[in-house]
Amino acid sequence: MNLLSVLKTIQIIICILIIVLVLVQSKTAGLSSSLKSSFSMYRSLRGVEKVIFVVTVVLGVLLVVNSLSIVILS
C-alpha cells in the first residue's frame, strides 16, 4: 500500500470517529433537555463530557491536516 491509500483509510476512520463522538454529545440535546435547560443555569463541561469534547476537537484538526496532506500528495 502506498502512502496515499493509507491517508485515505485514516481519513475514513477519523470521519467515523467524529460522527460517533458528535452523536454521543448530542444524546442530551433532545426536546426534554432543551426545556430543562431553559430553567437551569449554565454549567461547564466536566469529566467525560470534557474529554469527549477535547477529543472531538483534536480529531477535527487531524481531519483538516489529513485532508490537506491528501490534496498535496494527489
mmJSON file of the N, C-alpha and C atoms, coordinates in Angstrom:
{"data_MODEL":{"atom_site":{
"group_PDB":["ATOM","ATOM","ATOM","ATOM","ATOM","ATOM","ATOM","ATOM","ATOM","ATOM","ATOM","ATOM","ATOM","ATOM","ATOM","ATOM","ATOM","ATOM","ATOM","ATOM","ATOM","ATOM","ATOM","ATOM","ATOM","ATOM","ATOM","ATOM","ATOM","ATOM","ATOM","ATOM","ATOM","ATOM","ATOM","ATOM","ATOM","ATOM","ATOM","ATOM","ATOM","ATOM","ATOM","ATOM","ATOM","ATOM","ATOM","ATOM","ATOM","ATOM","ATOM","ATOM","ATOM","ATOM","ATOM","ATOM","ATOM","ATOM","ATOM","ATOM","ATOM","ATOM","ATOM","ATOM","ATOM","ATOM","ATOM","ATOM","ATOM","ATOM","ATOM","ATOM","ATOM","ATOM","ATOM","ATOM","ATOM","ATOM","ATOM","ATOM","ATOM","ATOM","ATOM","ATOM","ATOM","ATOM","ATOM","ATOM","ATOM","ATOM","ATOM","ATOM","ATOM","ATOM","ATOM","ATOM","ATOM","ATOM","ATOM","ATOM","ATOM","ATOM","ATOM","ATOM","ATOM","ATOM","ATOM","ATOM","ATOM","ATOM","ATOM","ATOM","ATOM","ATOM","ATOM","ATOM","ATOM","ATOM","ATOM","ATOM","ATOM","ATOM","ATOM","ATOM","ATOM","ATOM","ATOM","ATOM","ATOM","ATOM","ATOM","ATOM","ATOM","ATOM","ATOM","ATOM","ATOM","ATOM","ATOM","ATOM","ATOM","ATOM","ATOM","ATOM","ATOM","ATOM","ATOM","ATOM","ATOM","ATOM","ATOM","ATOM","ATOM","ATOM","ATOM","ATOM","ATOM","ATOM","ATOM","ATOM","ATOM","ATOM","ATOM","ATOM","ATOM","ATOM","ATOM","ATOM","ATOM","ATOM","ATOM","ATOM","ATOM","ATOM","ATOM","ATOM","ATOM","ATOM","ATOM","ATOM","ATOM","ATOM","ATOM","ATOM","ATOM","ATOM","ATOM","ATOM","ATOM","ATOM","ATOM","ATOM","ATOM","ATOM","ATOM","ATOM","ATOM","ATOM","ATOM","ATOM","ATOM","ATOM","ATOM","ATOM","ATOM","ATOM","ATOM","ATOM","ATOM","ATOM","ATOM","ATOM","ATOM","ATOM","ATOM","ATOM","ATOM","ATOM","ATOM","ATOM","ATOM","ATOM"],
"id":[1,2,3,4,5,6,7,8,9,10,11,12,13,14,15,16,17,18,19,20,21,22,23,24,25,26,27,28,29,30,31,32,33,34,35,36,37,38,39,40,41,42,43,44,45,46,47,48,49,50,51,52,53,54,55,56,57,58,59,60,61,62,63,64,65,66,67,68,69,70,71,72,73,74,75,76,77,78,79,80,81,82,83,84,85,86,87,88,89,90,91,92,93,94,95,96,97,98,99,100,101,102,103,104,105,106,107,108,109,110,111,112,113,114,115,116,117,118,119,120,121,122,123,124,125,126,127,128,129,130,131,132,133,134,135,136,137,138,139,140,141,142,143,144,145,146,147,148,149,150,151,152,153,154,155,156,157,158,159,160,161,162,163,164,165,166,167,168,169,170,171,172,173,174,175,176,177,178,179,180,181,182,183,184,185,186,187,188,189,190,191,192,193,194,195,196,197,198,199,200,201,202,203,204,205,206,207,208,209,210,211,212,213,214,215,216,217,218,219,220,221,222],
"type_symbol":["N","C","C","N","C","C","N","C","C","N","C","C","N","C","C","N","C","C","N","C","C","N","C","C","N","C","C","N","C","C","N","C","C","N","C","C","N","C","C","N","C","C","N","C","C","N","C","C","N","C","C","N","C","C","N","C","C","N","C","C","N","C","C","N","C","C","N","C","C","N","C","C","N","C","C","N","C","C","N","C","C","N","C","C","N","C","C","N","C","C","N","C","C","N","C","C","N","C","C","N","C","C","N","C","C","N","C","C","N","C","C","N","C","C","N","C","C","N","C","C","N","C","C","N","C","C","N","C","C","N","C","C","N","C","C","N","C","C","N","C","C","N","C","C","N","C","C","N","C","C","N","C","C","N","C","C","N","C","C","N","C","C","N","C","C","N","C","C","N","C","C","N","C","C","N","C","C","N","C","C","N","C","C","N","C","C","N","C","C","N","C","C","N","C","C","N","C","C","N","C","C","N","C","C","N","C","C","N","C","C","N","C","C","N","C","C","N","C","C","N","C","C"],
"label_atom_id":["N","CA","C","N","CA","C","N","CA","C","N","CA","C","N","CA","C","N","CA","C","N","CA","C","N","CA","C","N","CA","C","N","CA","C","N","CA","C","N","CA","C","N","CA","C","N","CA","C","N","CA","C","N","CA","C","N","CA","C","N","CA","C","N","CA","C","N","CA","C","N","CA","C","N","CA","C","N","CA","C","N","CA","C","N","CA","C","N","CA","C","N","CA","C","N","CA","C","N","CA","C","N","CA","C","N","CA","C","N","CA","C","N","CA","C","N","CA","C","N","CA","C","N","CA","C","N","CA","C","N","CA","C","N","CA","C","N","CA","C","N","CA","C","N","CA","C","N","CA","C","N","CA","C","N","CA","C","N","CA","C","N","CA","C","N","CA","C","N","CA","C","N","CA","C","N","CA","C","N","CA","C","N","CA","C","N","CA","C","N","CA","C","N","CA","C","N","CA","C","N","CA","C","N","CA","C","N","CA","C","N","CA","C","N","CA","C","N","CA","C","N","CA","C","N","CA","C","N","CA","C","N","CA","C","N","CA","C","N","CA","C","N","CA","C","N","CA","C","N","CA","C","N","CA","C","N","CA","C"],
"label_alt_id":[null,null,null,null,null,null,null,null,null,null,null,null,null,null,null,null,null,null,null,null,null,null,null,null,null,null,null,null,null,null,null,null,null,null,null,null,null,null,null,null,null,null,null,null,null,null,null,null,null,null,null,null,null,null,null,null,null,null,null,null,null,null,null,null,null,null,null,null,null,null,null,null,null,null,null,null,null,null,null,null,null,null,null,null,null,null,null,null,null,null,null,null,null,null,null,null,null,null,null,null,null,null,null,null,null,null,null,null,null,null,null,null,null,null,null,null,null,null,null,null,null,null,null,null,null,null,null,null,null,null,null,null,null,null,null,null,null,null,null,null,null,null,null,null,null,null,null,null,null,null,null,null,null,null,null,null,null,null,null,null,null,null,null,null,null,null,null,null,null,null,null,null,null,null,null,null,null,null,null,null,null,null,null,null,null,null,null,null,null,null,null,null,null,null,null,null,null,null,null,null,null,null,null,null,null,null,null,null,null,null,null,null,null,null,null,null,null,null,null,null,null,null],
"label_comp_id":["MET","MET","MET","ASN","ASN","ASN","LEU","LEU","LEU","LEU","LEU","LEU","SER","SER","SER","VAL","VAL","VAL","LEU","LEU","LEU","LYS","LYS","LYS","THR","THR","THR","ILE","ILE","ILE","GLN","GLN","GLN","ILE","ILE","ILE","ILE","ILE","ILE","ILE","ILE","ILE","CYS","CYS","CYS","ILE","ILE","ILE","LEU","LEU","LEU","ILE","ILE","ILE","ILE","ILE","ILE","VAL","VAL","VAL","LEU","LEU","LEU","VAL","VAL","VAL","LEU","LEU","LEU","VAL","VAL","VAL","GLN","GLN","GLN","SER","SER","SER","LYS","LYS","LYS","THR","THR","THR","ALA","ALA","ALA","GLY","GLY","GLY","LEU","LEU","LEU","SER","SER","SER","SER","SER","SER","SER","SER","SER","LEU","LEU","LEU","LYS","LYS","LYS","SER","SER","SER","SER","SER","SER","PHE","PHE","PHE","SER","SER","SER","MET","MET","MET","TYR","TYR","TYR","ARG","ARG","ARG","SER","SER","SER","LEU","LEU","LEU","ARG","ARG","ARG","GLY","GLY","GLY","VAL","VAL","VAL","GLU","GLU","GLU","LYS","LYS","LYS","VAL","VAL","VAL","ILE","ILE","ILE","PHE","PHE","PHE","VAL","VAL","VAL","VAL","VAL","VAL","THR","THR","THR","VAL","VAL","VAL","VAL","VAL","VAL","LEU","LEU","LEU","GLY","GLY","GLY","VAL","VAL","VAL","LEU","LEU","LEU","LEU","LEU","LEU","VAL","VAL","VAL","VAL","VAL","VAL","ASN","ASN","ASN","SER","SER","SER","LEU","LEU","LEU","SER","SER","SER","ILE","ILE","ILE","VAL","VAL","VAL","ILE","ILE","ILE","LEU","LEU","LEU","SER","SER","SER"],
"label_asym_id":["A","A","A","A","A","A","A","A","A","A","A","A","A","A","A","A","A","A","A","A","A","A","A","A","A","A","A","A","A","A","A","A","A","A","A","A","A","A","A","A","A","A","A","A","A","A","A","A","A","A","A","A","A","A","A","A","A","A","A","A","A","A","A","A","A","A","A","A","A","A","A","A","A","A","A","A","A","A","A","A","A","A","A","A","A","A","A","A","A","A","A","A","A","A","A","A","A","A","A","A","A","A","A","A","A","A","A","A","A","A","A","A","A","A","A","A","A","A","A","A","A","A","A","A","A","A","A","A","A","A","A","A","A","A","A","A","A","A","A","A","A","A","A","A","A","A","A","A","A","A","A","A","A","A","A","A","A","A","A","A","A","A","A","A","A","A","A","A","A","A","A","A","A","A","A","A","A","A","A","A","A","A","A","A","A","A","A","A","A","A","A","A","A","A","A","A","A","A","A","A","A","A","A","A","A","A","A","A","A","A","A","A","A","A","A","A","A","A","A","A","A","A"],
"label_entity_id":["1","1","1","1","1","1","1","1","1","1","1","1","1","1","1","1","1","1","1","1","1","1","1","1","1","1","1","1","1","1","1","1","1","1","1","1","1","1","1","1","1","1","1","1","1","1","1","1","1","1","1","1","1","1","1","1","1","1","1","1","1","1","1","1","1","1","1","1","1","1","1","1","1","1","1","1","1","1","1","1","1","1","1","1","1","1","1","1","1","1","1","1","1","1","1","1","1","1","1","1","1","1","1","1","1","1","1","1","1","1","1","1","1","1","1","1","1","1","1","1","1","1","1","1","1","1","1","1","1","1","1","1","1","1","1","1","1","1","1","1","1","1","1","1","1","1","1","1","1","1","1","1","1","1","1","1","1","1","1","1","1","1","1","1","1","1","1","1","1","1","1","1","1","1","1","1","1","1","1","1","1","1","1","1","1","1","1","1","1","1","1","1","1","1","1","1","1","1","1","1","1","1","1","1","1","1","1","1","1","1","1","1","1","1","1","1","1","1","1","1","1","1"],
"label_seq_id":[1,1,1,2,2,2,3,3,3,4,4,4,5,5,5,6,6,6,7,7,7,8,8,8,9,9,9,10,10,10,11,11,11,12,12,12,13,13,13,14,14,14,15,15,15,16,16,16,17,17,17,18,18,18,19,19,19,20,20,20,21,21,21,22,22,22,23,23,23,24,24,24,25,25,25,26,26,26,27,27,27,28,28,28,29,29,29,30,30,30,31,31,31,32,32,32,33,33,33,34,34,34,35,35,35,36,36,36,37,37,37,38,38,38,39,39,39,40,40,40,41,41,41,42,42,42,43,43,43,44,44,44,45,45,45,46,46,46,47,47,47,48,48,48,49,49,49,50,50,50,51,51,51,52,52,52,53,53,53,54,54,54,55,55,55,56,56,56,57,57,57,58,58,58,59,59,59,60,60,60,61,61,61,62,62,62,63,63,63,64,64,64,65,65,65,66,66,66,67,67,67,68,68,68,69,69,69,70,70,70,71,71,71,72,72,72,73,73,73,74,74,74],
"pdbx_PDB_ins_code":[null,null,null,null,null,null,null,null,null,null,null,null,null,null,null,null,null,null,null,null,null,null,null,null,null,null,null,null,null,null,null,null,null,null,null,null,null,null,null,null,null,null,null,null,null,null,null,null,null,null,null,null,null,null,null,null,null,null,null,null,null,null,null,null,null,null,null,null,null,null,null,null,null,null,null,null,null,null,null,null,null,null,null,null,null,null,null,null,null,null,null,null,null,null,null,null,null,null,null,null,null,null,null,null,null,null,null,null,null,null,null,null,null,null,null,null,null,null,null,null,null,null,null,null,null,null,null,null,null,null,null,null,null,null,null,null,null,null,null,null,null,null,null,null,null,null,null,null,null,null,null,null,null,null,null,null,null,null,null,null,null,null,null,null,null,null,null,null,null,null,null,null,null,null,null,null,null,null,null,null,null,null,null,null,null,null,null,null,null,null,null,null,null,null,null,null,null,null,null,null,null,null,null,null,null,null,null,null,null,null,null,null,null,null,null,null,null,null,null,null,null,null],
"Cartn_x":[0.844,0.0,0.877,0.468,1.229,0.678,1.386,1.046,-0.327,-0.687,-1.97,-3.146,-3.063,-4.157,-4.225,-3.08,-3.076,-3.735,-3.418,-4.029,-5.534,-5.976,-7.413,-8.123,-7.476,-8.051,-8.133,-7.088,-7.088,-8.189,-8.412,-9.463,-10.835,-11.092,-12.377,-12.537,-11.48,-11.537,-11.793,-11.116,-11.316,-12.75,-13.284,-14.659,-15.657,-15.478,-16.388,-16.299,-15.085,-14.918,-15.572,-15.433,-16.065,-17.579,-18.127,-19.576,-20.065,-19.362,-19.758,-19.676,-18.59,-18.425,-19.474,-19.826,-20.854,-22.209,-22.493,-23.757,-23.811,-22.699,-22.657,-22.887,-22.326,-22.506,-23.935,-24.607,-25.947,-27.047,-26.705,-27.735,-28.553,-27.944,-28.666,-29.254,-29.29,-29.772,-31.187,-31.986,-33.348,-34.29,-35.566,-36.58,-36.679,-36.649,-36.757,-35.551,-34.409,-33.213,-33.303,-33.874,-33.989,-34.979,-36.003,-36.946,-36.309,-35.502,-34.828,-33.772,-33.105,-32.006,-32.502,-33.754,-34.265,-34.436,-34.541,-34.715,-33.434,-32.387,-31.154,-30.088,-29.094,-28.005,-26.959,-26.101,-25.032,-24.062,-23.609,-22.607,-21.493,-20.308,-19.164,-19.056,-18.308,-18.098,-17.148,-17.461,-16.621,-16.494,-15.407,-15.218,-15.237,-16.097,-16.17,-16.641,-17.566,-18.047,-16.908,-16.027,-14.897,-13.923,-13.679,-12.768,-13.321,-14.614,-15.235,-15.155,-15.379,-15.303,-13.887,-12.888,-11.495,-11.076,-11.461,-11.118,-11.781,-13.002,-13.689,-12.947,-12.495,-11.757,-10.425,-9.727,-8.44,-8.649,-9.685,-9.958,-10.346,-11.029,-11.353,-10.102,-9.153,-7.883,-7.123,-7.093,-6.422,-7.091,-8.395,-9.119,-8.696,-8.571,-8.145,-6.709,-5.815,-4.427,-4.303,-5.049,-5.025,-5.586,-6.655,-7.23,-6.234,-5.545,-4.566,-3.406,-2.999,-1.902,-2.329,-3.582,-4.085,-4.097,-4.511,-4.556,-3.151,-2.208,-0.837,-0.208,-0.489,0.114,-0.58,-1.8,-2.523,-1.991],
"Cartn_y":[-1.193,0.0,1.238,2.185,3.429,4.418,5.506,6.488,7.113,7.333,7.97,7.095,5.809,4.931,4.802,4.863,4.846,6.108,7.25,8.514,8.528,7.949,7.887,6.978,5.884,4.998,5.693,6.419,7.188,8.246,8.845,9.85,9.252,8.071,7.415,7.086,6.599,6.256,7.495,8.594,9.845,10.338,10.263,10.703,9.895,8.574,7.724,8.052,8.266,8.607,9.941,10.924,12.228,12.09,11.311,11.112,10.482,9.463,8.784,9.736,10.502,11.417,12.523,13.033,14.074,13.509,12.272,11.658,11.407,11.042,10.836,12.163,13.229,14.541,15.027,14.715,15.258,14.393,13.327,12.497,13.283,14.228,15.015,16.292,16.404,17.629,17.476,16.608,16.387,17.486,17.267,18.254,18.444,17.35,17.485,18.216,17.998,18.691,20.184,20.561,21.983,22.668,21.94,22.518,22.65,21.66,21.729,22.82,22.999,23.962,25.398,25.636,26.999,27.386,26.382,26.666,26.497,26.028,25.788,26.802,26.906,27.829,27.162,27.979,27.452,26.66,25.519,24.739,24.384,24.25,23.932,22.422,22.041,20.619,20.042,18.846,18.2,16.725,16.146,14.708,14.171,13.198,12.515,13.466,14.363,15.323,16.165,16.603,17.431,16.622,15.375,14.523,14.289,14.001,13.777,15.036,16.192,17.453,17.709,17.513,17.748,16.766,15.503,14.505,14.851,15.356,15.766,16.906,17.875,18.998,18.527,17.666,17.15,16.35,15.519,14.763,15.674,16.762,17.739,18.366,18.705,19.269,18.228,16.99,15.917,15.668,15.806,15.642,16.691,17.927,19.003,18.778,18.427,18.189,17.007,15.955,14.787,15.119,15.915,16.315,17.12,18.054,18.848,17.998,17.024,16.163,15.273,14.853,14.07,14.926,16.186,17.083,17.353,17.549,17.844,16.634,15.428,14.23,13.777,14.241,13.832,14.494],
"Cartn_z":[0.0,0.0,0.0,-0.784,-0.802,0.23,0.381,1.42,1.193,-0.049,-0.347,0.096,-0.147,0.27,1.797,2.467,3.932,4.472,3.88,4.33,4.084,2.977,2.712,3.711,4.089,5.1,6.449,6.799,8.047,8.014,6.857,6.697,7.016,6.506,6.753,8.236,8.857,10.283,11.128,10.813,11.557,11.381,10.174,9.935,10.747,10.782,11.549,13.042,13.536,14.957,15.295,14.409,14.655,14.671,13.749,13.711,15.015,15.477,16.719,17.906,17.989,19.122,19.115,17.944,17.874,18.271,17.851,18.249,19.755,20.355,21.801,22.522,22.0,22.633,22.521,21.437,21.217,21.807,22.533,23.159,24.16,24.812,25.81,25.228,23.914,23.285,22.747,23.348,22.893,23.352,23.1,23.455,24.961,25.711,27.164,27.74,27.14,27.608,27.339,26.206,25.9,26.833,27.235,28.198,29.566,29.945,31.242,31.262,30.127,30.108,30.218,29.862,29.987,31.455,32.332,33.747,34.555,33.918,34.669,34.279,35.115,34.856,33.978,33.385,32.556,33.417,32.903,33.618,32.653,33.174,32.332,32.144,31.114,30.85,31.887,32.355,33.357,33.04,33.457,33.363,31.95,31.739,30.45,29.351,29.668,28.677,28.132,29.021,28.597,27.744,28.125,27.359,25.957,25.855,24.547,23.701,24.304,23.582,23.056,23.906,23.5,22.405,22.552,21.536,20.203,20.237,19.01,18.321,19.094,18.52,17.929,18.646,18.147,16.864,16.829,15.609,14.453,14.743,13.696,13.098,13.954,13.467,12.664,13.145,12.406,11.057,11.001,9.738,8.72,9.165,8.259,7.789,8.715,8.354,7.388,7.671,6.798,5.415,5.373,4.093,3.261,3.921,3.213,2.697,3.497,3.047,1.884,1.85,0.714,-0.542,-0.411,-1.57,-2.083,-1.179,-1.581,-2.283,-1.793,-2.383,-3.664,-3.913,-5.123,-6.372],
"occupancy":[1.0,1.0,1.0,1.0,1.0,1.0,1.0,1.0,1.0,1.0,1.0,1.0,1.0,1.0,1.0,1.0,1.0,1.0,1.0,1.0,1.0,1.0,1.0,1.0,1.0,1.0,1.0,1.0,1.0,1.0,1.0,1.0,1.0,1.0,1.0,1.0,1.0,1.0,1.0,1.0,1.0,1.0,1.0,1.0,1.0,1.0,1.0,1.0,1.0,1.0,1.0,1.0,1.0,1.0,1.0,1.0,1.0,1.0,1.0,1.0,1.0,1.0,1.0,1.0,1.0,1.0,1.0,1.0,1.0,1.0,1.0,1.0,1.0,1.0,1.0,1.0,1.0,1.0,1.0,1.0,1.0,1.0,1.0,1.0,1.0,1.0,1.0,1.0,1.0,1.0,1.0,1.0,1.0,1.0,1.0,1.0,1.0,1.0,1.0,1.0,1.0,1.0,1.0,1.0,1.0,1.0,1.0,1.0,1.0,1.0,1.0,1.0,1.0,1.0,1.0,1.0,1.0,1.0,1.0,1.0,1.0,1.0,1.0,1.0,1.0,1.0,1.0,1.0,1.0,1.0,1.0,1.0,1.0,1.0,1.0,1.0,1.0,1.0,1.0,1.0,1.0,1.0,1.0,1.0,1.0,1.0,1.0,1.0,1.0,1.0,1.0,1.0,1.0,1.0,1.0,1.0,1.0,1.0,1.0,1.0,1.0,1.0,1.0,1.0,1.0,1.0,1.0,1.0,1.0,1.0,1.0,1.0,1.0,1.0,1.0,1.0,1.0,1.0,1.0,1.0,1.0,1.0,1.0,1.0,1.0,1.0,1.0,1.0,1.0,1.0,1.0,1.0,1.0,1.0,1.0,1.0,1.0,1.0,1.0,1.0,1.0,1.0,1.0,1.0,1.0,1.0,1.0,1.0,1.0,1.0,1.0,1.0,1.0,1.0,1.0,1.0,1.0,1.0,1.0,1.0,1.0,1.0],
"B_iso_or_equiv":[0.0,0.0,0.0,0.0,0.0,0.0,0.0,0.0,0.0,0.0,0.0,0.0,0.0,0.0,0.0,0.0,0.0,0.0,0.0,0.0,0.0,0.0,0.0,0.0,0.0,0.0,0.0,0.0,0.0,0.0,0.0,0.0,0.0,0.0,0.0,0.0,0.0,0.0,0.0,0.0,0.0,0.0,0.0,0.0,0.0,0.0,0.0,0.0,0.0,0.0,0.0,0.0,0.0,0.0,0.0,0.0,0.0,0.0,0.0,0.0,0.0,0.0,0.0,0.0,0.0,0.0,0.0,0.0,0.0,0.0,0.0,0.0,0.0,0.0,0.0,0.0,0.0,0.0,0.0,0.0,0.0,0.0,0.0,0.0,0.0,0.0,0.0,0.0,0.0,0.0,0.0,0.0,0.0,0.0,0.0,0.0,0.0,0.0,0.0,0.0,0.0,0.0,0.0,0.0,0.0,0.0,0.0,0.0,0.0,0.0,0.0,0.0,0.0,0.0,0.0,0.0,0.0,0.0,0.0,0.0,0.0,0.0,0.0,0.0,0.0,0.0,0.0,0.0,0.0,0.0,0.0,0.0,0.0,0.0,0.0,0.0,0.0,0.0,0.0,0.0,0.0,0.0,0.0,0.0,0.0,0.0,0.0,0.0,0.0,0.0,0.0,0.0,0.0,0.0,0.0,0.0,0.0,0.0,0.0,0.0,0.0,0.0,0.0,0.0,0.0,0.0,0.0,0.0,0.0,0.0,0.0,0.0,0.0,0.0,0.0,0.0,0.0,0.0,0.0,0.0,0.0,0.0,0.0,0.0,0.0,0.0,0.0,0.0,0.0,0.0,0.0,0.0,0.0,0.0,0.0,0.0,0.0,0.0,0.0,0.0,0.0,0.0,0.0,0.0,0.0,0.0,0.0,0.0,0.0,0.0,0.0,0.0,0.0,0.0,0.0,0.0,0.0,0.0,0.0,0.0,0.0,0.0],
"pdbx_formal_charge":[null,null,null,null,null,null,null,null,null,null,null,null,null,null,null,null,null,null,null,null,null,null,null,null,null,null,null,null,null,null,null,null,null,null,null,null,null,null,null,null,null,null,null,null,null,null,null,null,null,null,null,null,null,null,null,null,null,null,null,null,null,null,null,null,null,null,null,null,null,null,null,null,null,null,null,null,null,null,null,null,null,null,null,null,null,null,null,null,null,null,null,null,null,null,null,null,null,null,null,null,null,null,null,null,null,null,null,null,null,null,null,null,null,null,null,null,null,null,null,null,null,null,null,null,null,null,null,null,null,null,null,null,null,null,null,null,null,null,null,null,null,null,null,null,null,null,null,null,null,null,null,null,null,null,null,null,null,null,null,null,null,null,null,null,null,null,null,null,null,null,null,null,null,null,null,null,null,null,null,null,null,null,null,null,null,null,null,null,null,null,null,null,null,null,null,null,null,null,null,null,null,null,null,null,null,null,null,null,null,null,null,null,null,null,null,null,null,null,null,null,null,null],
"auth_seq_id":[1,1,1,2,2,2,3,3,3,4,4,4,5,5,5,6,6,6,7,7,7,8,8,8,9,9,9,10,10,10,11,11,11,12,12,12,13,13,13,14,14,14,15,15,15,16,16,16,17,17,17,18,18,18,19,19,19,20,20,20,21,21,21,22,22,22,23,23,23,24,24,24,25,25,25,26,26,26,27,27,27,28,28,28,29,29,29,30,30,30,31,31,31,32,32,32,33,33,33,34,34,34,35,35,35,36,36,36,37,37,37,38,38,38,39,39,39,40,40,40,41,41,41,42,42,42,43,43,43,44,44,44,45,45,45,46,46,46,47,47,47,48,48,48,49,49,49,50,50,50,51,51,51,52,52,52,53,53,53,54,54,54,55,55,55,56,56,56,57,57,57,58,58,58,59,59,59,60,60,60,61,61,61,62,62,62,63,63,63,64,64,64,65,65,65,66,66,66,67,67,67,68,68,68,69,69,69,70,70,70,71,71,71,72,72,72,73,73,73,74,74,74],
"auth_comp_id":["MET","MET","MET","ASN","ASN","ASN","LEU","LEU","LEU","LEU","LEU","LEU","SER","SER","SER","VAL","VAL","VAL","LEU","LEU","LEU","LYS","LYS","LYS","THR","THR","THR","ILE","ILE","ILE","GLN","GLN","GLN","ILE","ILE","ILE","ILE","ILE","ILE","ILE","ILE","ILE","CYS","CYS","CYS","ILE","ILE","ILE","LEU","LEU","LEU","ILE","ILE","ILE","ILE","ILE","ILE","VAL","VAL","VAL","LEU","LEU","LEU","VAL","VAL","VAL","LEU","LEU","LEU","VAL","VAL","VAL","GLN","GLN","GLN","SER","SER","SER","LYS","LYS","LYS","THR","THR","THR","ALA","ALA","ALA","GLY","GLY","GLY","LEU","LEU","LEU","SER","SER","SER","SER","SER","SER","SER","SER","SER","LEU","LEU","LEU","LYS","LYS","LYS","SER","SER","SER","SER","SER","SER","PHE","PHE","PHE","SER","SER","SER","MET","MET","MET","TYR","TYR","TYR","ARG","ARG","ARG","SER","SER","SER","LEU","LEU","LEU","ARG","ARG","ARG","GLY","GLY","GLY","VAL","VAL","VAL","GLU","GLU","GLU","LYS","LYS","LYS","VAL","VAL","VAL","ILE","ILE","ILE","PHE","PHE","PHE","VAL","VAL","VAL","VAL","VAL","VAL","THR","THR","THR","VAL","VAL","VAL","VAL","VAL","VAL","LEU","LEU","LEU","GLY","GLY","GLY","VAL","VAL","VAL","LEU","LEU","LEU","LEU","LEU","LEU","VAL","VAL","VAL","VAL","VAL","VAL","ASN","ASN","ASN","SER","SER","SER","LEU","LEU","LEU","SER","SER","SER","ILE","ILE","ILE","VAL","VAL","VAL","ILE","ILE","ILE","LEU","LEU","LEU","SER","SER","SER"],
"auth_asym_id":["A","A","A","A","A","A","A","A","A","A","A","A","A","A","A","A","A","A","A","A","A","A","A","A","A","A","A","A","A","A","A","A","A","A","A","A","A","A","A","A","A","A","A","A","A","A","A","A","A","A","A","A","A","A","A","A","A","A","A","A","A","A","A","A","A","A","A","A","A","A","A","A","A","A","A","A","A","A","A","A","A","A","A","A","A","A","A","A","A","A","A","A","A","A","A","A","A","A","A","A","A","A","A","A","A","A","A","A","A","A","A","A","A","A","A","A","A","A","A","A","A","A","A","A","A","A","A","A","A","A","A","A","A","A","A","A","A","A","A","A","A","A","A","A","A","A","A","A","A","A","A","A","A","A","A","A","A","A","A","A","A","A","A","A","A","A","A","A","A","A","A","A","A","A","A","A","A","A","A","A","A","A","A","A","A","A","A","A","A","A","A","A","A","A","A","A","A","A","A","A","A","A","A","A","A","A","A","A","A","A","A","A","A","A","A","A","A","A","A","A","A","A"],
"auth_atom_id":["N","CA","C","N","CA","C","N","CA","C","N","CA","C","N","CA","C","N","CA","C","N","CA","C","N","CA","C","N","CA","C","N","CA","C","N","CA","C","N","CA","C","N","CA","C","N","CA","C","N","CA","C","N","CA","C","N","CA","C","N","CA","C","N","CA","C","N","CA","C","N","CA","C","N","CA","C","N","CA","C","N","CA","C","N","CA","C","N","CA","C","N","CA","C","N","CA","C","N","CA","C","N","CA","C","N","CA","C","N","CA","C","N","CA","C","N","CA","C","N","CA","C","N","CA","C","N","CA","C","N","CA","C","N","CA","C","N","CA","C","N","CA","C","N","CA","C","N","CA","C","N","CA","C","N","CA","C","N","CA","C","N","CA","C","N","CA","C","N","CA","C","N","CA","C","N","CA","C","N","CA","C","N","CA","C","N","CA","C","N","CA","C","N","CA","C","N","CA","C","N","CA","C","N","CA","C","N","CA","C","N","CA","C","N","CA","C","N","CA","C","N","CA","C","N","CA","C","N","CA","C","N","CA","C","N","CA","C","N","CA","C","N","CA","C","N","CA","C","N","CA","C","N","CA","C","N","CA","C"],
"pdbx_PDB_model_num":[1,1,1,1,1,1,1,1,1,1,1,1,1,1,1,1,1,1,1,1,1,1,1,1,1,1,1,1,1,1,1,1,1,1,1,1,1,1,1,1,1,1,1,1,1,1,1,1,1,1,1,1,1,1,1,1,1,1,1,1,1,1,1,1,1,1,1,1,1,1,1,1,1,1,1,1,1,1,1,1,1,1,1,1,1,1,1,1,1,1,1,1,1,1,1,1,1,1,1,1,1,1,1,1,1,1,1,1,1,1,1,1,1,1,1,1,1,1,1,1,1,1,1,1,1,1,1,1,1,1,1,1,1,1,1,1,1,1,1,1,1,1,1,1,1,1,1,1,1,1,1,1,1,1,1,1,1,1,1,1,1,1,1,1,1,1,1,1,1,1,1,1,1,1,1,1,1,1,1,1,1,1,1,1,1,1,1,1,1,1,1,1,1,1,1,1,1,1,1,1,1,1,1,1,1,1,1,1,1,1,1,1,1,1,1,1,1,1,1,1,1,1]
}}}
